[in-house]
């Protein structure tokens, strides 16, 4: 049985919201799944991702294949980097404490970068608003009444 880690669409029309699930490759996109790993909301700025890192890592180690979008999400959350580090531990290149230290260093830098992006997005959003707080009303045109 081929197992995929993929997105399952929820939400209404033009308002997507996704569950990140582990499913049999033969099942339909929104059909039966084995386990829910998290959620992905592309509408927020930046996109909101909730993910159980340990369960995702377990499924990757069991051989589950992520789809392209899920692969990007797992990379963004550090799951693929953690898998890479743990493979180095298994090969005897370094011990597990060093691997976790490297991951924590990467994770703290990554979180700082995300926070910076969020603050920049908030500044841009505030900069687009008009000064008065309310939108300006257009004056009505007085036309010829003939």
Secondary structure, DSSP 8 states (H G I E B T S, - for coil): --EEEEEEEESSTT--EEEEEEEETTS-TTS--SEEEEEEETTSSS-EEEE-HHHHHHHHHHT-EE-HHHHHHHHHHTHHHHHHHHHHHHHTSS-HHHHHHHHHHHHHHHHHHHHHHHHHHHHHHHHHS-TTSS------------
